[in-house]
Amino acid sequence: MKESNKDMDIFFDKLSERKYKENDLSDLTWAICYQNKTFNIFFISYCFDKEFKTIRNFDREFPKNKSRLDFHFLSNDFSNDKEYLIEVKIYDKIKKQQINKYKKIFPNAERSIITNYNLKQEKGYKTVTWKGFIKELEIEMHKNKELDNNLINGYLKYLKNTTNYYEETIMNFTKINSLNKFFYISKNIFEKKFSENIDINVDKRYYRGIDYYGFNLKNLLNNNDFYFWVGLSFHDKNVELFFQIHHCAPEYKDNIKQEGNYYEIKENNEEKDWIYLKKEYINKIDNEILENFYKEVLEKFNIKPDKKQNNEKNKSKCKELQKKTIMDFSHLNSLLTFYKITNDIFKEKFQDSLIISKDIGEDYYGLKLKKKKDKNTCFWVGLWFDEININLGFKIEKSKNWINLPKRLWLFPNFKNFCINKNIDGQRKILEKFYIKQLNIFNIKPDKNKYN
């Protein structure tokens, strides 16, 4: 496969930041289909699991009976003037009413739904996923020169961004406790060195496939004239530490040069709203680098270390900060892989019986599970860690009907062996077996319905 074009990558990367909704994805996919007929045939063949050769009138938002189909086309490949419909979804759920409506309006058509989530195989519909399409497209691009070009490469980048596609890699949790160290040391730096000037709150979020771990910082002086976020973000193998400026007086930004000793301003950031730790430091972060980075940036906003750091309580904490602590974030992507795989397992196997949501903290990373027909039964499954150990487990959060069972943890057996397993499919199977076994205790069985 050809190397992607840098300018094209930047274009589609920026496009995905502004145009990421379902209609935007459909519009761009439709335009690419018209530009590249080979891609058009490949896309519809994937959606219907049929090898098309010809296609006519590939229409976008085809109107009929006050409905507008995402894609509509005709083909004679399997029968004369056969109609085909494709409905595009990313996160919005397709309603049963909508499915039945299209069946009535187009009774003789073949129908497909392409989604970014697991969907029951609906009668009269072929259901497929964007994740599967991305994998198949990458394989085909290696074989077919007509698909291996800068435009399709750019579209693929756009598609991965808008659907939050994540490349699953072997999970290795041996260095995950660096995340715990990052929180502990950063919190101590802000609380013990800047407590007179800054109000600090831990803030963790998950947005468009990226995990953000850090802190909200507010100025306690000068009428709260700044507010920003600082912390780590990680996606795939890319880990970054940065300040995001939400609000500050304009004159402060005049003090910020393109780069300092520890920070840098990236290209295409004229507003200087994002201030990053230099790449040369990200793979060798320790408490000294963290403190120097924070100090250097905060001084640009006239926020200086506290003058009163000599009380006994602060002295002991400051001594702790002087201890050399190395943080290695090279395996943080394993957390994302763990979440994606665990989330997929529960949505593929237990979508009918469980409500699933992400739940992360300073020293834990997992999912909350609620029974759909019994809101009083709630579980938590995931990883929790300290500066030394990491564990995988399953516990009861809330259980009215299982009151005799303690709120206990079922630890994953031989977790160290799991961590060194060299096969991602093997790791998935081990996790799936563990989850099914624990839920079976509560008479929660895998769904009978098949999902895409």
Contacts in CASP RR format, 6 or more apart in sequence:
PFRMAT RR
TARGET T0000
AUTHOR 0000-0000-0000
METHOD contacts of the structure
MODEL  1
MKESNKDMDIFFDKLSERKYKENDLSDLTWAICYQNKTFNIFFISYCFDK
EFKTIRNFDREFPKNKSRLDFHFLSNDFSNDKEYLIEVKIYDKIKKQQIN
KYKKIFPNAERSIITNYNLKQEKGYKTVTWKGFIKELEIEMHKNKELDNN
LINGYLKYLKNTTNYYEETIMNFTKINSLNKFFYISKNIFEKKFSENIDI
NVDKRYYRGIDYYGFNLKNLLNNNDFYFWVGLSFHDKNVELFFQIHHCAP
EYKDNIKQEGNYYEIKENNEEKDWIYLKKEYINKIDNEILENFYKEVLEK
FNIKPDKKQNNEKNKSKCKELQKKTIMDFSHLNSLLTFYKITNDIFKEKF
QDSLIISKDIGEDYYGLKLKKKKDKNTCFWVGLWFDEININLGFKIEKSK
NWINLPKRLWLFPNFKNFCINKNIDGQRKILEKFYIKQLNIFNIKPDKNK
YN
1 138 0 8 1.000
1 141 0 8 1.000
1 142 0 8 1.000
1 148 0 8 1.000
1 153 0 8 1.000
2 148 0 8 1.000
2 149 0 8 1.000
2 150 0 8 1.000
2 153 0 8 1.000
4 150 0 8 1.000
4 153 0 8 1.000
4 154 0 8 1.000
4 157 0 8 1.000
5 150 0 8 1.000
5 153 0 8 1.000
5 154 0 8 1.000
8 150 0 8 1.000
8 151 0 8 1.000
8 153 0 8 1.000
8 154 0 8 1.000
9 153 0 8 1.000
9 154 0 8 1.000
9 157 0 8 1.000
10 268 0 8 1.000
11 154 0 8 1.000
12 154 0 8 1.000
12 155 0 8 1.000
12 157 0 8 1.000
12 158 0 8 1.000
12 161 0 8 1.000
13 157 0 8 1.000
13 158 0 8 1.000
13 161 0 8 1.000
14 268 0 8 1.000
15 28 0 8 1.000
15 158 0 8 1.000
16 157 0 8 1.000
16 158 0 8 1.000
16 161 0 8 1.000
16 162 0 8 1.000
17 161 0 8 1.000
19 28 0 8 1.000
20 161 0 8 1.000
20 162 0 8 1.000
20 208 0 8 1.000
21 90 0 8 1.000
22 88 0 8 1.000
22 89 0 8 1.000
22 90 0 8 1.000
22 92 0 8 1.000
24 162 0 8 1.000
25 88 0 8 1.000
25 90 0 8 1.000
25 159 0 8 1.000
25 162 0 8 1.000
25 163 0 8 1.000
26 60 0 8 1.000
26 70 0 8 1.000
26 71 0 8 1.000
26 88 0 8 1.000
27 60 0 8 1.000
28 155 0 8 1.000
28 158 0 8 1.000
29 43 0 8 1.000
29 88 0 8 1.000
29 155 0 8 1.000
30 58 0 8 1.000
30 60 0 8 1.000
30 71 0 8 1.000
32 39 0 8 1.000
32 151 0 8 1.000
32 152 0 8 1.000
32 155 0 8 1.000
33 39 0 8 1.000
33 40 0 8 1.000
33 43 0 8 1.000
33 58 0 8 1.000
34 40 0 8 1.000
34 58 0 8 1.000
35 151 0 8 1.000
36 146 0 8 1.000
36 147 0 8 1.000
36 149 0 8 1.000
36 151 0 8 1.000
36 152 0 8 1.000
38 144 0 8 1.000
38 146 0 8 1.000
38 147 0 8 1.000
39 146 0 8 1.000
39 147 0 8 1.000
39 152 0 8 1.000
40 55 0 8 1.000
40 58 0 8 1.000
41 52 0 8 1.000
41 53 0 8 1.000
41 55 0 8 1.000
42 137 0 8 1.000
42 140 0 8 1.000
42 144 0 8 1.000
42 147 0 8 1.000
43 133 0 8 1.000
44 52 0 8 1.000
44 55 0 8 1.000
44 58 0 8 1.000
44 73 0 8 1.000
44 84 0 8 1.000
44 86 0 8 1.000
45 51 0 8 1.000
45 52 0 8 1.000
46 128 0 8 1.000
46 132 0 8 1.000
46 133 0 8 1.000
46 136 0 8 1.000
46 137 0 8 1.000
47 86 0 8 1.000
47 112 0 8 1.000
47 114 0 8 1.000
47 126 0 8 1.000
47 128 0 8 1.000
48 84 0 8 1.000
48 110 0 8 1.000
48 112 0 8 1.000
48 126 0 8 1.000
49 126 0 8 1.000
49 128 0 8 1.000
50 77 0 8 1.000
50 78 0 8 1.000
52 75 0 8 1.000
52 77 0 8 1.000
53 77 0 8 1.000
54 75 0 8 1.000
54 76 0 8 1.000
54 77 0 8 1.000
55 73 0 8 1.000
55 74 0 8 1.000
55 75 0 8 1.000
56 73 0 8 1.000
56 74 0 8 1.000
56 75 0 8 1.000
56 76 0 8 1.000
57 72 0 8 1.000
57 73 0 8 1.000
57 74 0 8 1.000
58 71 0 8 1.000
58 72 0 8 1.000
58 73 0 8 1.000
59 69 0 8 1.000
59 71 0 8 1.000
59 72 0 8 1.000
59 73 0 8 1.000
60 70 0 8 1.000
60 71 0 8 1.000
61 68 0 8 1.000
61 69 0 8 1.000
61 70 0 8 1.000
62 68 0 8 1.000
62 69 0 8 1.000
62 71 0 8 1.000
62 72 0 8 1.000
62 85 0 8 1.000
64 105 0 8 1.000
64 106 0 8 1.000
65 105 0 8 1.000
67 101 0 8 1.000
67 102 0 8 1.000
67 105 0 8 1.000
69 85 0 8 1.000
69 86 0 8 1.000
69 87 0 8 1.000
69 102 0 8 1.000
70 86 0 8 1.000
70 87 0 8 1.000
70 88 0 8 1.000
71 85 0 8 1.000
71 86 0 8 1.000
71 88 0 8 1.000
72 83 0 8 1.000
72 84 0 8 1.000
72 85 0 8 1.000
72 86 0 8 1.000
73 83 0 8 1.000
73 84 0 8 1.000
74 81 0 8 1.000
74 82 0 8 1.000
74 83 0 8 1.000
74 84 0 8 1.000
75 82 0 8 1.000
75 84 0 8 1.000
76 82 0 8 1.000
82 108 0 8 1.000
82 109 0 8 1.000
82 110 0 8 1.000
83 106 0 8 1.000
83 108 0 8 1.000
83 109 0 8 1.000
83 110 0 8 1.000
84 109 0 8 1.000
84 110 0 8 1.000
84 111 0 8 1.000
84 112 0 8 1.000
85 102 0 8 1.000
85 106 0 8 1.000
85 109 0 8 1.000
85 110 0 8 1.000
85 111 0 8 1.000
85 112 0 8 1.000
86 111 0 8 1.000
86 112 0 8 1.000
86 113 0 8 1.000
86 114 0 8 1.000
87 94 0 8 1.000
87 98 0 8 1.000
87 102 0 8 1.000
87 111 0 8 1.000
87 112 0 8 1.000
87 113 0 8 1.000
87 114 0 8 1.000
88 114 0 8 1.000
89 113 0 8 1.000
89 114 0 8 1.000
89 115 0 8 1.000
89 116 0 8 1.000
89 117 0 8 1.000
90 115 0 8 1.000
90 116 0 8 1.000
90 130 0 8 1.000
90 162 0 8 1.000
90 163 0 8 1.000
91 116 0 8 1.000
91 117 0 8 1.000
93 117 0 8 1.000
94 113 0 8 1.000
94 115 0 8 1.000
94 119 0 8 1.000
99 122 0 8 1.000
99 125 0 8 1.000
102 109 0 8 1.000
102 111 0 8 1.000
103 111 0 8 1.000
103 124 0 8 1.000
110 126 0 8 1.000
111 124 0 8 1.000
111 125 0 8 1.000
111 126 0 8 1.000
112 125 0 8 1.000
112 126 0 8 1.000
112 127 0 8 1.000
112 128 0 8 1.000
113 119 0 8 1.000
113 122 0 8 1.000
113 125 0 8 1.000
113 126 0 8 1.000
113 127 0 8 1.000
113 128 0 8 1.000
114 127 0 8 1.000
114 128 0 8 1.000
114 129 0 8 1.000
114 130 0 8 1.000
114 133 0 8 1.000
115 127 0 8 1.000
115 128 0 8 1.000
115 129 0 8 1.000
115 130 0 8 1.000
115 452 0 8 1.000
116 129 0 8 1.000
116 130 0 8 1.000
116 131 0 8 1.000
116 163 0 8 1.000
116 164 0 8 1.000
117 129 0 8 1.000
117 347 0 8 1.000
118 129 0 8 1.000
118 344 0 8 1.000
118 347 0 8 1.000
118 348 0 8 1.000
118 351 0 8 1.000
118 451 0 8 1.000
118 452 0 8 1.000
119 127 0 8 1.000
119 451 0 8 1.000
119 452 0 8 1.000
120 127 0 8 1.000
120 351 0 8 1.000
120 449 0 8 1.000
120 450 0 8 1.000
120 451 0 8 1.000
121 127 0 8 1.000
121 449 0 8 1.000
121 450 0 8 1.000
121 451 0 8 1.000
121 452 0 8 1.000
127 452 0 8 1.000
128 452 0 8 1.000
129 452 0 8 1.000
130 159 0 8 1.000
130 163 0 8 1.000
130 165 0 8 1.000
131 163 0 8 1.000
131 165 0 8 1.000
133 159 0 8 1.000
134 156 0 8 1.000
134 159 0 8 1.000
134 160 0 8 1.000
134 163 0 8 1.000
134 165 0 8 1.000
137 147 0 8 1.000
137 152 0 8 1.000
137 156 0 8 1.000
138 156 0 8 1.000
140 147 0 8 1.000
141 147 0 8 1.000
141 148 0 8 1.000
141 152 0 8 1.000
141 153 0 8 1.000
141 156 0 8 1.000
142 148 0 8 1.000
159 165 0 8 1.000
161 208 0 8 1.000
164 208 0 8 1.000
164 209 0 8 1.000
166 209 0 8 1.000
166 235 0 8 1.000
166 236 0 8 1.000
166 336 0 8 1.000
166 337 0 8 1.000
166 340 0 8 1.000
167 236 0 8 1.000
168 337 0 8 1.000
168 340 0 8 1.000
168 341 0 8 1.000
168 424 0 8 1.000
169 237 0 8 1.000
169 333 0 8 1.000
169 334 0 8 1.000
169 337 0 8 1.000
169 424 0 8 1.000
170 334 0 8 1.000
170 337 0 8 1.000
170 421 0 8 1.000
170 422 0 8 1.000
170 423 0 8 1.000
170 424 0 8 1.000
170 427 0 8 1.000
171 334 0 8 1.000
171 337 0 8 1.000
171 338 0 8 1.000
171 341 0 8 1.000
171 418 0 8 1.000
171 419 0 8 1.000
171 421 0 8 1.000
171 424 0 8 1.000
171 427 0 8 1.000
172 331 0 8 1.000
172 334 0 8 1.000
172 419 0 8 1.000
172 420 0 8 1.000
173 331 0 8 1.000
173 334 0 8 1.000
173 338 0 8 1.000
173 383 0 8 1.000
173 385 0 8 1.000
173 390 0 8 1.000
173 419 0 8 1.000
174 331 0 8 1.000
174 419 0 8 1.000
175 328 0 8 1.000
175 329 0 8 1.000
175 330 0 8 1.000
175 331 0 8 1.000
176 331 0 8 1.000
176 332 0 8 1.000
176 334 0 8 1.000
176 335 0 8 1.000
176 383 0 8 1.000
176 385 0 8 1.000
176 390 0 8 1.000
177 385 0 8 1.000
177 386 0 8 1.000
177 387 0 8 1.000
177 388 0 8 1.000
177 389 0 8 1.000
177 390 0 8 1.000
178 327 0 8 1.000
178 328 0 8 1.000
178 329 0 8 1.000
178 332 0 8 1.000
179 213 0 8 1.000
179 232 0 8 1.000
179 329 0 8 1.000
179 332 0 8 1.000
179 335 0 8 1.000
179 385 0 8 1.000
180 362 0 8 1.000
180 363 0 8 1.000
180 385 0 8 1.000
180 386 0 8 1.000
180 387 0 8 1.000
181 325 0 8 1.000
181 327 0 8 1.000
181 387 0 8 1.000
182 213 0 8 1.000
182 232 0 8 1.000
182 285 0 8 1.000
182 290 0 8 1.000
182 327 0 8 1.000
182 329 0 8 1.000
183 202 0 8 1.000
183 213 0 8 1.000
183 214 0 8 1.000
183 362 0 8 1.000
183 363 0 8 1.000
184 387 0 8 1.000
185 287 0 8 1.000
185 290 0 8 1.000
185 321 0 8 1.000
185 325 0 8 1.000
185 327 0 8 1.000
186 214 0 8 1.000
186 215 0 8 1.000
186 230 0 8 1.000
186 231 0 8 1.000
186 290 0 8 1.000
186 294 0 8 1.000
187 200 0 8 1.000
187 202 0 8 1.000
187 215 0 8 1.000
188 317 0 8 1.000
188 320 0 8 1.000
188 321 0 8 1.000
189 287 0 8 1.000
189 290 0 8 1.000
189 291 0 8 1.000
189 294 0 8 1.000
189 321 0 8 1.000
190 198 0 8 1.000
190 200 0 8 1.000
190 215 0 8 1.000
190 217 0 8 1.000
190 294 0 8 1.000
191 200 0 8 1.000
191 317 0 8 1.000
192 309 0 8 1.000
192 314 0 8 1.000
192 317 0 8 1.000
192 318 0 8 1.000
192 321 0 8 1.000
193 291 0 8 1.000
193 295 0 8 1.000
193 305 0 8 1.000
193 306 0 8 1.000
193 309 0 8 1.000
193 318 0 8 1.000
194 294 0 8 1.000
194 298 0 8 1.000
194 303 0 8 1.000
194 305 0 8 1.000
194 306 0 8 1.000
195 306 0 8 1.000
196 220 0 8 1.000
196 306 0 8 1.000
196 307 0 8 1.000
196 308 0 8 1.000
197 219 0 8 1.000
197 220 0 8 1.000
197 221 0 8 1.000
197 303 0 8 1.000
197 304 0 8 1.000
197 306 0 8 1.000
198 217 0 8 1.000
198 218 0 8 1.000
198 219 0 8 1.000
198 220 0 8 1.000
198 298 0 8 1.000
198 303 0 8 1.000
199 217 0 8 1.000
199 218 0 8 1.000
199 219 0 8 1.000
199 220 0 8 1.000
200 215 0 8 1.000
200 216 0 8 1.000
200 217 0 8 1.000
201 215 0 8 1.000
201 216 0 8 1.000
202 214 0 8 1.000
202 215 0 8 1.000
202 361 0 8 1.000
202 362 0 8 1.000
203 212 0 8 1.000
203 214 0 8 1.000
203 215 0 8 1.000
203 216 0 8 1.000
203 229 0 8 1.000
204 211 0 8 1.000
204 212 0 8 1.000
204 213 0 8 1.000
204 214 0 8 1.000
204 360 0 8 1.000
204 361 0 8 1.000
204 362 0 8 1.000
205 211 0 8 1.000
205 212 0 8 1.000
206 212 0 8 1.000
206 358 0 8 1.000
206 360 0 8 1.000
209 235 0 8 1.000
209 336 0 8 1.000
210 233 0 8 1.000
210 234 0 8 1.000
210 235 0 8 1.000
211 233 0 8 1.000
211 234 0 8 1.000
211 235 0 8 1.000
211 332 0 8 1.000
211 335 0 8 1.000
211 336 0 8 1.000
211 360 0 8 1.000
212 229 0 8 1.000
212 231 0 8 1.000
212 232 0 8 1.000
212 233 0 8 1.000
213 231 0 8 1.000
213 232 0 8 1.000
213 233 0 8 1.000
214 229 0 8 1.000
214 230 0 8 1.000
214 231 0 8 1.000
214 232 0 8 1.000
215 229 0 8 1.000
215 230 0 8 1.000
215 231 0 8 1.000
216 227 0 8 1.000
216 228 0 8 1.000
216 229 0 8 1.000
217 227 0 8 1.000
217 228 0 8 1.000
217 229 0 8 1.000
217 230 0 8 1.000
218 224 0 8 1.000
218 226 0 8 1.000
218 227 0 8 1.000
219 225 0 8 1.000
219 226 0 8 1.000
219 227 0 8 1.000
219 301 0 8 1.000
219 303 0 8 1.000
222 302 0 8 1.000
225 248 0 8 1.000
225 249 0 8 1.000
226 245 0 8 1.000
226 247 0 8 1.000
226 248 0 8 1.000
226 249 0 8 1.000
226 252 0 8 1.000
226 301 0 8 1.000
227 246 0 8 1.000
227 247 0 8 1.000
227 248 0 8 1.000
228 243 0 8 1.000
228 244 0 8 1.000
228 245 0 8 1.000
228 246 0 8 1.000
228 247 0 8 1.000
228 248 0 8 1.000
229 243 0 8 1.000
229 244 0 8 1.000
229 246 0 8 1.000
230 241 0 8 1.000
230 242 0 8 1.000
230 243 0 8 1.000
230 244 0 8 1.000
230 294 0 8 1.000
230 297 0 8 1.000
231 241 0 8 1.000
231 242 0 8 1.000
231 243 0 8 1.000
232 239 0 8 1.000
232 240 0 8 1.000
232 241 0 8 1.000
232 329 0 8 1.000
232 332 0 8 1.000
233 239 0 8 1.000
233 240 0 8 1.000
233 242 0 8 1.000
234 240 0 8 1.000
234 329 0 8 1.000
234 332 0 8 1.000
234 333 0 8 1.000
234 335 0 8 1.000
234 336 0 8 1.000
235 333 0 8 1.000
235 336 0 8 1.000
236 333 0 8 1.000
236 336 0 8 1.000
237 333 0 8 1.000
239 282 0 8 1.000
239 329 0 8 1.000
239 330 0 8 1.000
239 332 0 8 1.000
240 276 0 8 1.000
240 277 0 8 1.000
240 282 0 8 1.000
241 276 0 8 1.000
241 277 0 8 1.000
241 282 0 8 1.000
241 285 0 8 1.000
241 293 0 8 1.000
242 274 0 8 1.000
242 275 0 8 1.000
242 276 0 8 1.000
242 277 0 8 1.000
243 263 0 8 1.000
243 274 0 8 1.000
243 275 0 8 1.000
243 297 0 8 1.000
244 273 0 8 1.000
244 274 0 8 1.000
245 253 0 8 1.000
245 272 0 8 1.000
245 273 0 8 1.000
245 274 0 8 1.000
245 275 0 8 1.000
248 301 0 8 1.000
252 300 0 8 1.000
252 301 0 8 1.000
252 302 0 8 1.000
253 271 0 8 1.000
253 272 0 8 1.000
255 300 0 8 1.000
255 301 0 8 1.000
256 265 0 8 1.000
256 272 0 8 1.000
256 275 0 8 1.000
256 300 0 8 1.000
257 265 0 8 1.000
258 264 0 8 1.000
258 265 0 8 1.000
259 265 0 8 1.000
259 278 0 8 1.000
260 296 0 8 1.000
261 292 0 8 1.000
261 296 0 8 1.000
262 277 0 8 1.000
262 278 0 8 1.000
262 281 0 8 1.000
262 289 0 8 1.000
262 292 0 8 1.000
262 293 0 8 1.000
262 296 0 8 1.000
263 275 0 8 1.000
263 276 0 8 1.000
263 277 0 8 1.000
263 278 0 8 1.000
263 293 0 8 1.000
263 296 0 8 1.000
263 297 0 8 1.000
264 275 0 8 1.000
264 276 0 8 1.000
264 277 0 8 1.000
264 278 0 8 1.000
264 279 0 8 1.000
265 272 0 8 1.000
265 274 0 8 1.000
265 275 0 8 1.000
265 276 0 8 1.000
266 274 0 8 1.000
266 276 0 8 1.000
275 297 0 8 1.000
277 285 0 8 1.000
277 289 0 8 1.000
277 293 0 8 1.000
281 289 0 8 1.000
281 293 0 8 1.000
282 329 0 8 1.000
283 328 0 8 1.000
283 329 0 8 1.000
283 330 0 8 1.000
284 326 0 8 1.000
285 326 0 8 1.000
285 327 0 8 1.000
285 329 0 8 1.000
286 324 0 8 1.000
286 325 0 8 1.000
286 326 0 8 1.000
286 327 0 8 1.000
287 321 0 8 1.000
287 322 0 8 1.000
287 323 0 8 1.000
287 324 0 8 1.000
287 325 0 8 1.000
288 324 0 8 1.000
291 321 0 8 1.000
295 305 0 8 1.000
298 304 0 8 1.000
309 315 0 8 1.000
309 318 0 8 1.000
335 365 0 8 1.000
335 383 0 8 1.000
337 424 0 8 1.000
338 365 0 8 1.000
338 366 0 8 1.000
338 382 0 8 1.000
338 383 0 8 1.000
339 358 0 8 1.000
339 365 0 8 1.000
339 366 0 8 1.000
339 367 0 8 1.000
341 427 0 8 1.000
341 428 0 8 1.000
341 431 0 8 1.000
342 366 0 8 1.000
342 367 0 8 1.000
342 381 0 8 1.000
342 382 0 8 1.000
342 431 0 8 1.000
342 435 0 8 1.000
343 356 0 8 1.000
343 358 0 8 1.000
343 367 0 8 1.000
345 428 0 8 1.000
345 431 0 8 1.000
345 432 0 8 1.000
345 435 0 8 1.000
346 354 0 8 1.000
346 356 0 8 1.000
346 367 0 8 1.000
346 369 0 8 1.000
346 435 0 8 1.000
347 356 0 8 1.000
347 451 0 8 1.000
348 451 0 8 1.000
349 432 0 8 1.000
349 435 0 8 1.000
349 436 0 8 1.000
349 446 0 8 1.000
349 447 0 8 1.000
350 356 0 8 1.000
350 369 0 8 1.000
350 439 0 8 1.000
350 444 0 8 1.000
350 446 0 8 1.000
350 447 0 8 1.000
351 447 0 8 1.000
351 451 0 8 1.000
352 372 0 8 1.000
352 447 0 8 1.000
352 448 0 8 1.000
352 449 0 8 1.000
353 371 0 8 1.000
353 372 0 8 1.000
353 373 0 8 1.000
353 444 0 8 1.000
353 445 0 8 1.000
353 447 0 8 1.000
354 369 0 8 1.000
354 370 0 8 1.000
354 371 0 8 1.000
354 372 0 8 1.000
354 444 0 8 1.000
355 369 0 8 1.000
355 370 0 8 1.000
355 371 0 8 1.000
355 372 0 8 1.000
356 367 0 8 1.000
356 368 0 8 1.000
356 369 0 8 1.000
357 367 0 8 1.000
357 368 0 8 1.000
358 366 0 8 1.000
358 367 0 8 1.000
358 368 0 8 1.000
359 366 0 8 1.000
359 367 0 8 1.000
359 368 0 8 1.000
359 380 0 8 1.000
360 366 0 8 1.000
363 384 0 8 1.000
363 385 0 8 1.000
363 386 0 8 1.000
364 382 0 8 1.000
364 383 0 8 1.000
364 384 0 8 1.000
364 385 0 8 1.000
365 382 0 8 1.000
365 383 0 8 1.000
365 384 0 8 1.000
365 385 0 8 1.000
366 380 0 8 1.000
366 381 0 8 1.000
366 382 0 8 1.000
366 383 0 8 1.000
367 380 0 8 1.000
367 381 0 8 1.000
367 382 0 8 1.000
368 378 0 8 1.000
368 379 0 8 1.000
368 380 0 8 1.000
368 397 0 8 1.000
369 378 0 8 1.000
369 379 0 8 1.000
369 380 0 8 1.000
369 381 0 8 1.000
370 377 0 8 1.000
370 378 0 8 1.000
370 379 0 8 1.000
371 377 0 8 1.000
371 378 0 8 1.000
371 442 0 8 1.000
371 444 0 8 1.000
374 400 0 8 1.000
374 401 0 8 1.000
376 398 0 8 1.000
376 399 0 8 1.000
376 400 0 8 1.000
376 401 0 8 1.000
377 398 0 8 1.000
377 399 0 8 1.000
377 400 0 8 1.000
377 401 0 8 1.000
377 402 0 8 1.000
377 442 0 8 1.000
378 396 0 8 1.000
378 397 0 8 1.000
378 398 0 8 1.000
378 399 0 8 1.000
379 394 0 8 1.000
379 395 0 8 1.000
379 396 0 8 1.000
379 397 0 8 1.000
379 439 0 8 1.000
379 442 0 8 1.000
380 394 0 8 1.000
380 395 0 8 1.000
380 397 0 8 1.000
381 393 0 8 1.000
381 394 0 8 1.000
381 395 0 8 1.000
381 435 0 8 1.000
381 438 0 8 1.000
382 392 0 8 1.000
382 393 0 8 1.000
382 394 0 8 1.000
383 390 0 8 1.000
383 391 0 8 1.000
383 392 0 8 1.000
383 393 0 8 1.000
384 390 0 8 1.000
384 391 0 8 1.000
384 393 0 8 1.000
385 391 0 8 1.000
390 415 0 8 1.000
391 409 0 8 1.000
391 411 0 8 1.000
391 412 0 8 1.000
391 415 0 8 1.000
392 411 0 8 1.000
392 412 0 8 1.000
392 415 0 8 1.000
392 418 0 8 1.000
393 409 0 8 1.000
393 410 0 8 1.000
393 411 0 8 1.000
393 412 0 8 1.000
394 409 0 8 1.000
394 410 0 8 1.000
394 434 0 8 1.000
394 435 0 8 1.000
394 438 0 8 1.000
395 407 0 8 1.000
395 408 0 8 1.000
395 409 0 8 1.000
395 410 0 8 1.000
396 402 0 8 1.000
396 405 0 8 1.000
396 406 0 8 1.000
396 407 0 8 1.000
396 408 0 8 1.000
397 407 0 8 1.000
399 405 0 8 1.000
399 407 0 8 1.000
399 442 0 8 1.000
402 442 0 8 1.000
410 438 0 8 1.000
412 418 0 8 1.000
412 434 0 8 1.000
418 427 0 8 1.000
418 430 0 8 1.000
421 427 0 8 1.000
421 430 0 8 1.000
436 446 0 8 1.000
439 445 0 8 1.000
END
